[in-house]
Amino acid sequence: MGARMIDAVSGHSGIEAPAAGLDTRSDAGLLELITTEDPVREEALFAAARQVRARSYGQDVYFRGLIEFTNHCKNNCYYCGIRGGNGQVERYRLSLEEILGCCRLGDLLGYRTFVLQGGEDPWFTDDRIVEIVAGIRREYPGHAITLSIGERSRESYERFFRAGANRYLLRHETANDDHYRRLHPESMSLSERKQCLFNLREIGYQVGAGFMVGTPFQTPENLLEDLRFLQELKPQMVGIGPFIPQAATPLGAYPGGGLRQTLRMVALTRLLLPQALIPATTALGTISPTGREKGLMAGANVVMPNLSPKDVRKLYALYDNKICTGDEAAECRLCMEGRIRGFGFVPNMARGDYAGGAPVPGG
């Protein structure tokens, strides 16, 4: 017998099957679901997440066109393959015309959302980012433009928003200060990362946060803190992927995150934030041949095939063994569309805005 569940902390509606013992209200209940190894309980969790997702989005899976436009980065995050201190990386930057070329190809392939992702590259000043965003907006007034370029000042975010950016992705990676410090150099701080996220929300972006699962030194309590932080922030998008080591980093010798625990975190995020847009990440597909499909079965509803030029894809190596670095853009889309249909989902090339409506600037 199924029953309706209201999450006491978030105030959102979700689905819970009491007979299966799914408690997403209490810290103890969440910790039990974060750590369970019982496949019956896992499937009950995934089924509940699918049911919650269907209420807002049906079986639709939204496509975003990903453009990885620079692999330069000033930061030295201990887990990231494009960290500034990694001298083994062949660096690149796409020009404005190259970025617009990716967008034109994406538009021909049906994409209505472009995601511009890069390291924190000082060469891409605010003026250059504004030029890029404004150039895309002139050609595609109805498309969504997402930026994922790290920490900037509030004034910078406001300029990008006025130029036409709609969405911003900035994964917090971990909500625990001590854990954050063990993954990042002293020059970076979790408080600054969180402040950026709240600034973005107040400006009016659709905001994406997120975290890695299975990073070194991570505890189940850390993952609980991630879920509680997401409830506080109430982002429109949440990216969750397994930690995958990159050999040329300080954490390159540590084991990677597991598929099952990552899927459980996707499902729990869906139950706590029912209307969130949650990607089935490339990292999931990297650690398992059907990882992205399993992410969809655990409550995700977004995929981001790559529109970047084929000759630079392998250079955007955040982690080792990344998939789809040799595919053409059309191949990426057609392959993913076929696989999604094979799992009973419906590919949707529309903008796919947040089902809860647009955020209110200043609110």
Secondary structure, DSSP 8 states (H G I E B T S, - for coil): --EEEE-TTT--EEEE-GGGT---SSHHHHHHHHH---HHHHHHHHHHHHHHHHHHHTTEEEE-EEEEEE---S---TT-TT-TT-TT----B--HHHHHHHHHHHHHTT--EEEEEE---TTS-HHHHHHHHHHHHHH-TTSEEEEE-----HHHHHHHHHHT--EEE---B-S-HHHHHHHS-TT--HHHHHHHHHHHHHHT-EEEEEEEES-TT--HHHHHHHHHHHHHH--SEEEEEE----TTSTTTTS----HHHHHHHHHHHHHHSTT-B-B--HHHHHHSTTHHHHHHHTT--EE--B-S-HHHHTT--SSTT-SSSS--HHHHHHHHHHHHHHTT-EEE-S----TT----TT-
